[in-house]
Amino acid sequence: TNVQTSQVSAGEEMTVSEIYNAYSGSVVSIQVSSESGSGAGTGFVITDDGYIVTCHHVIDGATDIAVTFSDSTSYPATLVGSDADNDIAVLKIDATGLKPVVLGDSSLLQVGDTVTTIGNALGTLANTTTTGVVSALDRAIEMSDGSVINVLQTDCTVNSGNSGGPLFNAYGEVIGIVNAKYSSNGYSSNASIEGI
């Protein structure tokens, strides 16, 4: 499967509006059903023939997966494969002529670089866009299951339902996937945590 990638070059920076207008149609809302109930997340198209990337924890244990585009078109999805350790999954829908995102090189990021995300905030606010900066590189965090992963840290506003959404650099390239947010759970009740 061919995935579109590009090389960053000077003079190609995009505004947030340009990124949204170019790629909001490549971002999908994901609805899952499982024995324990239902859930929601985000994904993004990586090929024109229907391969979609999301987080493993979005689809973990799902018995049914559906993806919905910004124009309200919905498709059933099948799980191609996933990796729990890296919290990533690939889905496939029966569709053609889709617009894939462009994958960039996250190793070129620097702290302070502008980033933008598009996602299904709270599982009901599809195609919500937020912006921020890269707050840290190679940040080791402990997930709720006790596993530790290295991540990019950003102060983009994200909420439940944003998981699996693309994180774009200033050139409109996907250089990360939204997968976790710190909250006061597990911290002192006096802790006020924002933008992590």
C-alpha positions in Angstrom: 0.0 0.0 0.0 1.4 3.4 -1.0 1.2 6.1 1.6 1.7 9.7 0.6 4.7 11.4 2.2 6.5 14.6 1.5 9.7 16.5 2.3 9.4 19.7 4.2 10.8 22.7 2.3 11.0 26.3 3.0 8.0 28.5 2.1 5.3 25.9 2.4 3.8 26.8 5.8 0.0 26.7 6.0 -2.4 28.6 8.2 -4.7 26.7 10.5 -7.6 27.5 8.2 -5.6 26.1 5.2 -4.8 22.9 7.1 -8.5 22.5 8.1 -9.8 23.2 4.7 -7.3 20.8 3.1 -7.7 17.9 5.5 -10.9 18.0 7.5 -12.4 15.7 4.9 -9.6 13.2 5.6 -10.5 13.0 9.3 -13.2 10.6 10.4 -15.2 10.1 13.6 -15.1 6.5 14.8 -17.9 4.8 16.7 -17.3 1.4 18.3 -19.6 -1.1 19.9 -18.3 -3.8 22.3 -19.6 -6.1 25.0 -19.0 -3.4 27.6 -20.9 -0.7 25.7 -20.1 1.9 23.1 -17.3 4.4 22.5 -16.0 7.0 20.1 -12.7 8.3 18.7 -11.0 9.8 15.7 -9.1 8.5 12.7 -7.5 9.7 9.5 -7.3 8.5 5.9 -3.8 7.4 4.8 -4.7 6.0 1.3 -7.3 6.9 -1.3 -8.7 3.4 -1.2 -9.9 3.4 2.4 -7.0 2.6 4.9 -7.5 4.6 8.1 -5.2 5.0 11.1 -6.5 5.4 14.7 -5.4 4.4 18.2 -5.4 0.9 19.4 -7.3 1.8 22.6 -10.1 3.3 20.5 -11.0 0.0 18.9 -9.7 -2.5 21.5 -12.4 -5.1 22.1 -14.7 -3.6 19.5 -17.3 -6.0 18.0 -18.5 -3.3 15.5 -16.6 -0.3 14.1 -18.1 2.5 12.0 -16.4 5.6 10.6 -18.2 8.8 9.6 -16.8 11.5 7.4 -17.4 15.3 7.7 -20.1 15.0 5.0 -22.0 12.5 7.3 -21.2 9.6 5.0 -20.7 6.5 7.2 -19.0 3.1 6.5 -18.5 -0.1 8.4 -14.8 -0.7 9.1 -12.8 -3.8 9.6 -9.6 -4.0 11.7 -6.6 -4.7 9.6 -4.2 -4.8 12.6 -3.1 -3.0 15.7 -0.2 -2.6 18.1 -1.1 -2.1 21.7 2.4 -1.2 22.8 2.5 1.8 20.4 -1.3 2.4 20.7 -1.9 2.4 16.9 -4.4 0.6 14.7 -5.2 0.4 11.0 -8.8 0.1 9.7 -10.1 -0.5 6.2 -13.4 0.7 4.7 -14.8 -0.2 1.3 -14.4 3.2 -0.4 -12.3 4.8 -3.2 -11.4 8.3 -4.2 -10.7 9.4 -0.7 -8.2 12.2 0.1 -5.4 10.9 2.3 -3.3 13.0 4.6 0.4 13.6 4.0 2.7 11.9 6.5 5.7 14.0 7.7 8.8 13.4 9.7 8.4 13.9 13.4 12.1 13.7 14.0 12.3 17.2 12.4 10.1 18.8 15.1 11.5 21.2 17.6 10.0 22.4 20.9 7.9 25.5 20.2 6.9 24.4 16.7 3.2 25.1 15.9 0.9 22.1 15.6 -2.8 21.6 14.8 -5.2 18.8 15.5 -8.6 17.9 14.2 -10.8 15.4 16.1 -14.1 14.1 17.4 -14.0 16.0 20.7 -16.1 14.4 23.4 -17.3 11.9 20.8 -20.0 14.3 19.6 -18.2 17.4 18.3 -16.8 16.0 15.0 -14.1 17.9 13.2 -13.1 20.2 16.1 -9.8 22.0 15.4 -7.4 23.2 18.1 -3.9 24.5 17.9 -0.8 24.7 20.1 2.9 24.1 20.1 5.2 21.2 20.7 5.8 21.4 24.4 8.4 18.6 24.7 9.9 15.8 22.6 10.4 12.2 23.7 8.3 12.5 26.9 8.0 9.2 28.7 4.5 8.9 30.2 2.8 6.1 32.1 -0.6 5.0 30.8 -3.5 4.0 32.9 -2.6 0.3 32.4 0.9 0.9 33.7 2.7 0.7 30.4 5.2 3.5 29.5 5.3 5.1 26.1 7.4 7.9 24.6 5.3 10.7 23.2 5.3 14.2 21.8 3.8 16.6 24.3 1.6 19.4 23.1 -0.7 22.0 24.6 -3.4 21.6 21.9 -6.7 21.2 23.6 -7.9 17.6 23.4 -10.6 15.7 25.1 -12.2 12.2 25.2 -13.0 11.3 21.6 -9.9 13.1 20.1 -7.9 9.9 20.5 -6.6 8.7 17.1 -6.8 12.1 15.5 -4.0 13.5 13.4 -1.5 16.1 14.8 -0.3 18.3 11.9 2.8 20.4 11.7 2.9 23.8 10.2 3.2 22.3 6.7 0.0 20.3 6.9 1.8 17.0 7.4 0.8 14.5 10.0 3.6 14.1 12.5 1.7 12.5 15.4 -1.5 10.9 16.7 -3.5 12.2 19.7 -3.6 9.4 22.3 -3.5 10.7 25.8 -4.3 13.6 28.1 -3.3 14.3 31.7 -6.2 14.8 34.1 -6.5 15.3 37.8 -7.4 11.6 38.2 -4.7 10.0 40.2 -3.3 13.3 41.4 -4.1 15.5 44.4 -7.6 16.8 44.3 -6.0 20.3 44.4 -4.2 19.6 41.1 -5.2 21.8 38.2 -3.9 20.3 34.9 -4.3 22.0 31.6 -2.8 21.6 28.2 -0.8 18.4 28.7 
